[in-house]
Amino acid sequence: TLIQIILNDVAEKNVIEERPGVVDIRNKAYDDILKGYSKIHKEDILQFL
């Protein structure tokens, strides 16, 4: 709901203010996930069978 979205946004802003490194940690995690995802989809899955 709209109230949940607003509360999540407020909570996230508070966490970022209290812990400035959170944004960098999250961005690195997203980058790592994307690297793993792209690696899986670039390789030929059939070669492992």
PDBQT receptor file of N, H, CA, C and O in Angstrom, charges set to zero:
ATOM      1  N   THR A   1       0.832  -1.188   0.000  1.00  0.00    +0.000 N 
ATOM      2  CA  THR A   1       0.000   0.000   0.000  1.00  0.00    +0.000 C 
ATOM      3  C   THR A   1       0.875   1.249   0.000  1.00  0.00    +0.000 C 
ATOM      4  O   THR A   1       2.089   1.174   0.191  1.00  0.00    +0.000 OA
ATOM      5  N   LEU A   2       0.251   2.372  -0.213  1.00  0.00    +0.000 N 
ATOM      6  H   LEU A   2      -0.735   2.433  -0.368  1.00  0.00    +0.000 HD
ATOM      7  CA  LEU A   2       0.974   3.643  -0.258  1.00  0.00    +0.000 C 
ATOM      8  C   LEU A   2       1.619   3.961   1.086  1.00  0.00    +0.000 C 
ATOM      9  O   LEU A   2       2.726   4.498   1.135  1.00  0.00    +0.000 OA
ATOM     10  N   ILE A   3       0.937   3.634   2.161  1.00  0.00    +0.000 N 
ATOM     11  H   ILE A   3       0.038   3.198   2.121  1.00  0.00    +0.000 HD
ATOM     12  CA  ILE A   3       1.484   3.904   3.497  1.00  0.00    +0.000 C 
ATOM     13  C   ILE A   3       2.757   3.096   3.729  1.00  0.00    +0.000 C 
ATOM     14  O   ILE A   3       3.721   3.615   4.291  1.00  0.00    +0.000 OA
ATOM     15  N   GLN A   4       2.772   1.838   3.305  1.00  0.00    +0.000 N 
ATOM     16  H   GLN A   4       1.988   1.417   2.848  1.00  0.00    +0.000 HD
ATOM     17  CA  GLN A   4       3.962   1.001   3.460  1.00  0.00    +0.000 C 
ATOM     18  C   GLN A   4       5.128   1.550   2.652  1.00  0.00    +0.000 C 
ATOM     19  O   GLN A   4       6.263   1.554   3.127  1.00  0.00    +0.000 OA
ATOM     20  N   ILE A   5       4.861   2.008   1.446  1.00  0.00    +0.000 N 
ATOM     21  H   ILE A   5       3.939   2.005   1.060  1.00  0.00    +0.000 HD
ATOM     22  CA  ILE A   5       5.918   2.569   0.602  1.00  0.00    +0.000 C 
ATOM     23  C   ILE A   5       6.516   3.803   1.265  1.00  0.00    +0.000 C 
ATOM     24  O   ILE A   5       7.736   3.966   1.298  1.00  0.00    +0.000 OA
ATOM     25  N   ILE A   6       5.661   4.664   1.789  1.00  0.00    +0.000 N 
ATOM     26  H   ILE A   6       4.670   4.531   1.762  1.00  0.00    +0.000 HD
ATOM     27  CA  ILE A   6       6.143   5.883   2.444  1.00  0.00    +0.000 C 
ATOM     28  C   ILE A   6       6.950   5.540   3.694  1.00  0.00    +0.000 C 
ATOM     29  O   ILE A   6       8.014   6.115   3.922  1.00  0.00    +0.000 OA
ATOM     30  N   LEU A   7       6.449   4.606   4.505  1.00  0.00    +0.000 N 
ATOM     31  H   LEU A   7       5.585   4.139   4.320  1.00  0.00    +0.000 HD
ATOM     32  CA  LEU A   7       7.171   4.218   5.716  1.00  0.00    +0.000 C 
ATOM     33  C   LEU A   7       8.512   3.575   5.383  1.00  0.00    +0.000 C 
ATOM     34  O   LEU A   7       9.503   3.832   6.067  1.00  0.00    +0.000 OA
ATOM     35  N   ASN A   8       8.559   2.747   4.348  1.00  0.00    +0.000 N 
ATOM     36  H   ASN A   8       7.754   2.538   3.793  1.00  0.00    +0.000 HD
ATOM     37  CA  ASN A   8       9.822   2.140   3.927  1.00  0.00    +0.000 C 
ATOM     38  C   ASN A   8      10.810   3.198   3.480  1.00  0.00    +0.000 C 
ATOM     39  O   ASN A   8      11.998   3.110   3.790  1.00  0.00    +0.000 OA
ATOM     40  N   ASP A   9      10.335   4.194   2.758  1.00  0.00    +0.000 N 
ATOM     41  H   ASP A   9       9.370   4.265   2.506  1.00  0.00    +0.000 HD
ATOM     42  CA  ASP A   9      11.198   5.274   2.289  1.00  0.00    +0.000 C 
ATOM     43  C   ASP A   9      11.761   6.065   3.464  1.00  0.00    +0.000 C 
ATOM     44  O   ASP A   9      12.950   6.386   3.490  1.00  0.00    +0.000 OA
ATOM     45  N   VAL A  10      10.912   6.377   4.430  1.00  0.00    +0.000 N 
ATOM     46  H   VAL A  10       9.947   6.117   4.409  1.00  0.00    +0.000 HD
ATOM     47  CA  VAL A  10      11.359   7.118   5.616  1.00  0.00    +0.000 C 
ATOM     48  C   VAL A  10      12.379   6.297   6.400  1.00  0.00    +0.000 C 
ATOM     49  O   VAL A  10      13.407   6.826   6.822  1.00  0.00    +0.000 OA
ATOM     50  N   ALA A  11      12.106   5.021   6.594  1.00  0.00    +0.000 N 
ATOM     51  H   ALA A  11      11.271   4.590   6.251  1.00  0.00    +0.000 HD
ATOM     52  CA  ALA A  11      13.026   4.152   7.332  1.00  0.00    +0.000 C 
ATOM     53  C   ALA A  11      14.362   4.046   6.611  1.00  0.00    +0.000 C 
ATOM     54  O   ALA A  11      15.414   4.078   7.249  1.00  0.00    +0.000 OA
ATOM     55  N   GLU A  12      14.329   3.921   5.296  1.00  0.00    +0.000 N 
ATOM     56  H   GLU A  12      13.474   3.895   4.778  1.00  0.00    +0.000 HD
ATOM     57  CA  GLU A  12      15.571   3.815   4.530  1.00  0.00    +0.000 C 
ATOM     58  C   GLU A  12      16.391   5.096   4.635  1.00  0.00    +0.000 C 
ATOM     59  O   GLU A  12      17.612   5.040   4.782  1.00  0.00    +0.000 OA
ATOM     60  N   LYS A  13      15.738   6.233   4.560  1.00  0.00    +0.000 N 
ATOM     61  H   LYS A  13      14.746   6.279   4.441  1.00  0.00    +0.000 HD
ATOM     62  CA  LYS A  13      16.456   7.510   4.702  1.00  0.00    +0.000 C 
ATOM     63  C   LYS A  13      17.098   7.627   6.077  1.00  0.00    +0.000 C 
ATOM     64  O   LYS A  13      18.218   8.125   6.197  1.00  0.00    +0.000 OA
ATOM     65  N   ASN A  14      16.404   7.175   7.112  1.00  0.00    +0.000 N 
ATOM     66  H   ASN A  14      15.495   6.770   7.014  1.00  0.00    +0.000 HD
ATOM     67  CA  ASN A  14      16.970   7.217   8.463  1.00  0.00    +0.000 C 
ATOM     68  C   ASN A  14      18.187   6.313   8.588  1.00  0.00    +0.000 C 
ATOM     69  O   ASN A  14      19.181   6.692   9.207  1.00  0.00    +0.000 OA
ATOM     70  N   VAL A  15      18.115   5.129   8.007  1.00  0.00    +0.000 N 
ATOM     71  H   VAL A  15      17.307   4.821   7.504  1.00  0.00    +0.000 HD
ATOM     72  CA  VAL A  15      19.252   4.204   8.055  1.00  0.00    +0.000 C 
ATOM     73  C   VAL A  15      20.447   4.801   7.324  1.00  0.00    +0.000 C 
ATOM     74  O   VAL A  15      21.576   4.704   7.805  1.00  0.00    +0.000 OA
ATOM     75  N   ILE A  16      20.213   5.414   6.171  1.00  0.00    +0.000 N 
ATOM     76  H   ILE A  16      19.296   5.493   5.781  1.00  0.00    +0.000 HD
ATOM     77  CA  ILE A  16      21.297   6.013   5.395  1.00  0.00    +0.000 C 
ATOM     78  C   ILE A  16      21.941   7.158   6.170  1.00  0.00    +0.000 C 
ATOM     79  O   ILE A  16      23.160   7.321   6.134  1.00  0.00    +0.000 OA
ATOM     80  N   GLU A  17      21.135   7.946   6.865  1.00  0.00    +0.000 N 
ATOM     81  H   GLU A  17      20.144   7.814   6.894  1.00  0.00    +0.000 HD
ATOM     82  CA  GLU A  17      21.686   9.043   7.667  1.00  0.00    +0.000 C 
ATOM     83  C   GLU A  17      22.519   8.513   8.830  1.00  0.00    +0.000 C 
ATOM     84  O   GLU A  17      23.574   9.069   9.138  1.00  0.00    +0.000 OA
ATOM     85  N   GLU A  18      22.059   7.450   9.474  1.00  0.00    +0.000 N 
ATOM     86  H   GLU A  18      21.203   6.999   9.223  1.00  0.00    +0.000 HD
ATOM     87  CA  GLU A  18      22.760   6.896  10.630  1.00  0.00    +0.000 C 
ATOM     88  C   GLU A  18      23.998   6.108  10.224  1.00  0.00    +0.000 C 
ATOM     89  O   GLU A  18      24.991   6.084  10.951  1.00  0.00    +0.000 OA
ATOM     90  N   ARG A  19      23.938   5.468   9.072  1.00  0.00    +0.000 N 
ATOM     91  H   ARG A  19      23.131   5.487   8.482  1.00  0.00    +0.000 HD
ATOM     92  CA  ARG A  19      25.044   4.616   8.612  1.00  0.00    +0.000 C 
ATOM     93  C   ARG A  19      25.357   4.947   7.161  1.00  0.00    +0.000 C 
ATOM     94  O   ARG A  19      24.820   4.315   6.251  1.00  0.00    +0.000 OA
ATOM     95  N   PRO A  20      26.217   5.928   6.937  1.00  0.00    +0.000 N 
ATOM     96  CA  PRO A  20      26.495   6.379   5.571  1.00  0.00    +0.000 C 
ATOM     97  C   PRO A  20      27.060   5.292   4.645  1.00  0.00    +0.000 C 
ATOM     98  O   PRO A  20      26.898   5.392   3.429  1.00  0.00    +0.000 OA
ATOM     99  N   GLY A  21      27.705   4.274   5.177  1.00  0.00    +0.000 N 
ATOM    100  H   GLY A  21      27.836   4.193   6.165  1.00  0.00    +0.000 HD
ATOM    101  CA  GLY A  21      28.292   3.234   4.345  1.00  0.00    +0.000 C 
ATOM    102  C   GLY A  21      27.287   2.259   3.760  1.00  0.00    +0.000 C 
ATOM    103  O   GLY A  21      27.643   1.447   2.906  1.00  0.00    +0.000 OA
ATOM    104  N   VAL A  22      26.040   2.322   4.201  1.00  0.00    +0.000 N 
ATOM    105  H   VAL A  22      25.750   2.982   4.895  1.00  0.00    +0.000 HD
ATOM    106  CA  VAL A  22      25.016   1.382   3.750  1.00  0.00    +0.000 C 
ATOM    107  C   VAL A  22      24.810   1.471   2.240  1.00  0.00    +0.000 C 
ATOM    108  O   VAL A  22      24.639   0.446   1.580  1.00  0.00    +0.000 OA
ATOM    109  N   VAL A  23      24.822   2.660   1.699  1.00  0.00    +0.000 N 
ATOM    110  H   VAL A  23      24.961   3.493   2.235  1.00  0.00    +0.000 HD
ATOM    111  CA  VAL A  23      24.603   2.839   0.258  1.00  0.00    +0.000 C 
ATOM    112  C   VAL A  23      25.712   2.161  -0.533  1.00  0.00    +0.000 C 
ATOM    113  O   VAL A  23      25.441   1.486  -1.526  1.00  0.00    +0.000 OA
ATOM    114  N   ASP A  24      26.958   2.334  -0.102  1.00  0.00    +0.000 N 
ATOM    115  H   ASP A  24      27.178   2.883   0.705  1.00  0.00    +0.000 HD
ATOM    116  CA  ASP A  24      28.080   1.706  -0.803  1.00  0.00    +0.000 C 
ATOM    117  C   ASP A  24      28.011   0.187  -0.714  1.00  0.00    +0.000 C 
ATOM    118  O   ASP A  24      28.275  -0.509  -1.694  1.00  0.00    +0.000 OA
ATOM    119  N   ILE A  25      27.657  -0.325   0.458  1.00  0.00    +0.000 N 
ATOM    120  H   ILE A  25      27.442   0.240   1.254  1.00  0.00    +0.000 HD
ATOM    121  CA  ILE A  25      27.544  -1.777   0.633  1.00  0.00    +0.000 C 
ATOM    122  C   ILE A  25      26.443  -2.333  -0.261  1.00  0.00    +0.000 C 
ATOM    123  O   ILE A  25      26.620  -3.375  -0.893  1.00  0.00    +0.000 OA
ATOM    124  N   ARG A  26      25.313  -1.645  -0.316  1.00  0.00    +0.000 N 
ATOM    125  H   ARG A  26      25.170  -0.798   0.197  1.00  0.00    +0.000 HD
ATOM    126  CA  ARG A  26      24.193  -2.094  -1.149  1.00  0.00    +0.000 C 
ATOM    127  C   ARG A  26      24.571  -2.052  -2.628  1.00  0.00    +0.000 C 
ATOM    128  O   ARG A  26      24.270  -2.986  -3.371  1.00  0.00    +0.000 OA
ATOM    129  N   ASN A  27      25.224  -0.982  -3.055  1.00  0.00    +0.000 N 
ATOM    130  H   ASN A  27      25.468  -0.224  -2.451  1.00  0.00    +0.000 HD
ATOM    131  CA  ASN A  27      25.616  -0.878  -4.462  1.00  0.00    +0.000 C 
ATOM    132  C   ASN A  27      26.600  -1.973  -4.847  1.00  0.00    +0.000 C 
ATOM    133  O   ASN A  27      26.508  -2.533  -5.939  1.00  0.00    +0.000 OA
ATOM    134  N   LYS A  28      27.546  -2.286  -3.957  1.00  0.00    +0.000 N 
ATOM    135  H   LYS A  28      27.622  -1.832  -3.069  1.00  0.00    +0.000 HD
ATOM    136  CA  LYS A  28      28.498  -3.357  -4.241  1.00  0.00    +0.000 C 
ATOM    137  C   LYS A  28      27.777  -4.702  -4.333  1.00  0.00    +0.000 C 
ATOM    138  O   LYS A  28      28.089  -5.522  -5.196  1.00  0.00    +0.000 OA
ATOM    139  N   ALA A  29      26.822  -4.921  -3.446  1.00  0.00    +0.000 N 
ATOM    140  H   ALA A  29      26.568  -4.255  -2.745  1.00  0.00    +0.000 HD
ATOM    141  CA  ALA A  29      26.061  -6.173  -3.482  1.00  0.00    +0.000 C 
ATOM    142  C   ALA A  29      25.282  -6.300  -4.786  1.00  0.00    +0.000 C 
ATOM    143  O   ALA A  29      25.259  -7.371  -5.392  1.00  0.00    +0.000 OA
ATOM    144  N   TYR A  30      24.642  -5.215  -5.221  1.00  0.00    +0.000 N 
ATOM    145  H   TYR A  30      24.661  -4.345  -4.728  1.00  0.00    +0.000 HD
ATOM    146  CA  TYR A  30      23.910  -5.247  -6.491  1.00  0.00    +0.000 C 
ATOM    147  C   TYR A  30      24.854  -5.531  -7.655  1.00  0.00    +0.000 C 
ATOM    148  O   TYR A  30      24.519  -6.302  -8.553  1.00  0.00    +0.000 OA
ATOM    149  N   ASP A  31      26.032  -4.911  -7.640  1.00  0.00    +0.000 N 
ATOM    150  H   ASP A  31      26.305  -4.285  -6.910  1.00  0.00    +0.000 HD
ATOM    151  CA  ASP A  31      27.009  -5.157  -8.705  1.00  0.00    +0.000 C 
ATOM    152  C   ASP A  31      27.436  -6.621  -8.723  1.00  0.00    +0.000 C 
ATOM    153  O   ASP A  31      27.538  -7.230  -9.788  1.00  0.00    +0.000 OA
ATOM    154  N   ASP A  32      27.687  -7.186  -7.540  1.00  0.00    +0.000 N 
ATOM    155  H   ASP A  32      27.604  -6.692  -6.674  1.00  0.00    +0.000 HD
ATOM    156  CA  ASP A  32      28.093  -8.594  -7.456  1.00  0.00    +0.000 C 
ATOM    157  C   ASP A  32      26.992  -9.524  -7.960  1.00  0.00    +0.000 C 
ATOM    158  O   ASP A  32      27.269 -10.507  -8.646  1.00  0.00    +0.000 OA
ATOM    159  N   ILE A  33      25.748  -9.210  -7.621  1.00  0.00    +0.000 N 
ATOM    160  H   ILE A  33      25.523  -8.411  -7.064  1.00  0.00    +0.000 HD
ATOM    161  CA  ILE A  33      24.623 -10.023  -8.093  1.00  0.00    +0.000 C 
ATOM    162  C   ILE A  33      24.528  -9.966  -9.609  1.00  0.00    +0.000 C 
ATOM    163  O   ILE A  33      24.334 -10.993 -10.260  1.00  0.00    +0.000 OA
ATOM    164  N   LEU A  34      24.665  -8.772 -10.175  1.00  0.00    +0.000 N 
ATOM    165  H   LEU A  34      24.822  -7.938  -9.646  1.00  0.00    +0.000 HD
ATOM    166  CA  LEU A  34      24.582  -8.633 -11.632  1.00  0.00    +0.000 C 
ATOM    167  C   LEU A  34      25.729  -9.342 -12.335  1.00  0.00    +0.000 C 
ATOM    168  O   LEU A  34      25.534  -9.928 -13.401  1.00  0.00    +0.000 OA
ATOM    169  N   LYS A  35      26.921  -9.296 -11.753  1.00  0.00    +0.000 N 
ATOM    170  H   LYS A  35      27.079  -8.821 -10.888  1.00  0.00    +0.000 HD
ATOM    171  CA  LYS A  35      28.062 -10.002 -12.351  1.00  0.00    +0.000 C 
ATOM    172  C   LYS A  35      27.813 -11.504 -12.366  1.00  0.00    +0.000 C 
ATOM    173  O   LYS A  35      28.075 -12.176 -13.364  1.00  0.00    +0.000 OA
ATOM    174  N   GLY A  36      27.304 -12.029 -11.248  1.00  0.00    +0.000 N 
ATOM    175  H   GLY A  36      27.091 -11.484 -10.437  1.00  0.00    +0.000 HD
ATOM    176  CA  GLY A  36      27.005 -13.459 -11.177  1.00  0.00    +0.000 C 
ATOM    177  C   GLY A  36      25.914 -13.853 -12.152  1.00  0.00    +0.000 C 
ATOM    178  O   GLY A  36      26.007 -14.891 -12.808  1.00  0.00    +0.000 OA
ATOM    179  N   TYR A  37      24.884 -13.034 -12.250  1.00  0.00    +0.000 N 
ATOM    180  H   TYR A  37      24.808 -12.191 -11.717  1.00  0.00    +0.000 HD
ATOM    181  CA  TYR A  37      23.772 -13.302 -13.162  1.00  0.00    +0.000 C 
ATOM    182  C   TYR A  37      24.249 -13.297 -14.611  1.00  0.00    +0.000 C 
ATOM    183  O   TYR A  37      23.904 -14.187 -15.389  1.00  0.00    +0.000 OA
ATOM    184  N   SER A  38      25.041 -12.293 -14.966  1.00  0.00    +0.000 N 
ATOM    185  H   SER A  38      25.321 -11.570 -14.335  1.00  0.00    +0.000 HD
ATOM    186  CA  SER A  38      25.493 -12.211 -16.355  1.00  0.00    +0.000 C 
ATOM    187  C   SER A  38      26.464 -13.342 -16.677  1.00  0.00    +0.000 C 
ATOM    188  O   SER A  38      26.490 -13.826 -17.809  1.00  0.00    +0.000 OA
ATOM    189  N   LYS A  39      27.261 -13.769 -15.702  1.00  0.00    +0.000 N 
ATOM    190  H   LYS A  39      27.240 -13.375 -14.782  1.00  0.00    +0.000 HD
ATOM    191  CA  LYS A  39      28.187 -14.877 -15.926  1.00  0.00    +0.000 C 
ATOM    192  C   LYS A  39      27.413 -16.161 -16.205  1.00  0.00    +0.000 C 
ATOM    193  O   LYS A  39      27.768 -16.930 -17.099  1.00  0.00    +0.000 OA
ATOM    194  N   ILE A  40      26.355 -16.383 -15.434  1.00  0.00    +0.000 N 
ATOM    195  H   ILE A  40      26.066 -15.758 -14.709  1.00  0.00    +0.000 HD
ATOM    196  CA  ILE A  40      25.539 -17.584 -15.627  1.00  0.00    +0.000 C 
ATOM    197  C   ILE A  40      24.924 -17.595 -17.020  1.00  0.00    +0.000 C 
ATOM    198  O   ILE A  40      24.902 -18.634 -17.680  1.00  0.00    +0.000 OA
ATOM    199  N   HIS A  41      24.431 -16.462 -17.466  1.00  0.00    +0.000 N 
ATOM    200  H   HIS A  41      24.449 -15.618 -16.930  1.00  0.00    +0.000 HD
ATOM    201  CA  HIS A  41      23.721 -16.416 -18.738  1.00  0.00    +0.000 C 
ATOM    202  C   HIS A  41      24.638 -16.278 -19.946  1.00  0.00    +0.000 C 
ATOM    203  O   HIS A  41      24.187 -16.459 -21.077  1.00  0.00    +0.000 OA
ATOM    204  N   LYS A  42      25.900 -15.964 -19.737  1.00  0.00    +0.000 N 
ATOM    205  H   LYS A  42      26.266 -15.817 -18.818  1.00  0.00    +0.000 HD
ATOM    206  CA  LYS A  42      26.844 -15.901 -20.855  1.00  0.00    +0.000 C 
ATOM    207  C   LYS A  42      27.405 -17.281 -21.176  1.00  0.00    +0.000 C 
ATOM    208  O   LYS A  42      27.758 -17.565 -22.321  1.00  0.00    +0.000 OA
ATOM    209  N   GLU A  43      27.485 -18.139 -20.155  1.00  0.00    +0.000 N 
ATOM    210  H   GLU A  43      27.198 -17.908 -19.225  1.00  0.00    +0.000 HD
ATOM    211  CA  GLU A  43      28.056 -19.462 -20.355  1.00  0.00    +0.000 C 
ATOM    212  C   GLU A  43      27.027 -20.399 -20.978  1.00  0.00    +0.000 C 
ATOM    213  O   GLU A  43      25.820 -20.221 -20.815  1.00  0.00    +0.000 OA
ATOM    214  N   ASP A  44      27.522 -21.384 -21.683  1.00  0.00    +0.000 N 
ATOM    215  H   ASP A  44      28.503 -21.529 -21.815  1.00  0.00    +0.000 HD
ATOM    216  CA  ASP A  44      26.655 -22.396 -22.273  1.00  0.00    +0.000 C 
ATOM    217  C   ASP A  44      26.347 -23.442 -21.206  1.00  0.00    +0.000 C 
ATOM    218  O   ASP A  44      27.221 -24.214 -20.813  1.00  0.00    +0.000 OA
ATOM    219  N   ILE A  45      25.128 -23.461 -20.753  1.00  0.00    +0.000 N 
ATOM    220  H   ILE A  45      24.418 -22.834 -21.073  1.00  0.00    +0.000 HD
ATOM    221  CA  ILE A  45      24.729 -24.361 -19.670  1.00  0.00    +0.000 C 
ATOM    222  C   ILE A  45      24.884 -25.820 -20.085  1.00  0.00    +0.000 C 
ATOM    223  O   ILE A  45      25.186 -26.664 -19.242  1.00  0.00    +0.000 OA
ATOM    224  N   LEU A  46      24.686 -26.132 -21.349  1.00  0.00    +0.000 N 
ATOM    225  H   LEU A  46      24.440 -25.446 -22.033  1.00  0.00    +0.000 HD
ATOM    226  CA  LEU A  46      24.753 -27.518 -21.813  1.00  0.00    +0.000 C 
ATOM    227  C   LEU A  46      26.150 -28.108 -21.695  1.00  0.00    +0.000 C 
ATOM    228  O   LEU A  46      26.290 -29.330 -21.652  1.00  0.00    +0.000 OA
ATOM    229  N   GLN A  47      27.176 -27.288 -21.643  1.00  0.00    +0.000 N 
ATOM    230  H   GLN A  47      27.062 -26.295 -21.677  1.00  0.00    +0.000 HD
ATOM    231  CA  GLN A  47      28.530 -27.829 -21.565  1.00  0.00    +0.000 C 
ATOM    232  C   GLN A  47      28.791 -28.515 -20.219  1.00  0.00    +0.000 C 
ATOM    233  O   GLN A  47      29.730 -29.302 -20.103  1.00  0.00    +0.000 OA
ATOM    234  N   PHE A  48      27.977 -28.227 -19.211  1.00  0.00    +0.000 N 
ATOM    235  H   PHE A  48      27.214 -27.587 -19.306  1.00  0.00    +0.000 HD
ATOM    236  CA  PHE A  48      28.180 -28.821 -17.899  1.00  0.00    +0.000 C 
ATOM    237  C   PHE A  48      27.445 -30.146 -17.738  1.00  0.00    +0.000 C 
ATOM    238  O   PHE A  48      27.593 -30.798 -16.705  1.00  0.00    +0.000 OA
ATOM    239  N   LEU A  49      26.657 -30.565 -18.729  1.00  0.00    +0.000 N 
ATOM    240  H   LEU A  49      26.537 -30.035 -19.569  1.00  0.00    +0.000 HD
ATOM    241  CA  LEU A  49      25.898 -31.817 -18.619  1.00  0.00    +0.000 C 
ATOM    242  C   LEU A  49      26.729 -33.010 -19.002  1.00  0.00    +0.000 C 
ATOM    243  O   LEU A  49      26.242 -34.139 -18.965  1.00  0.00    +0.000 OA
TER     244      LEU A  49
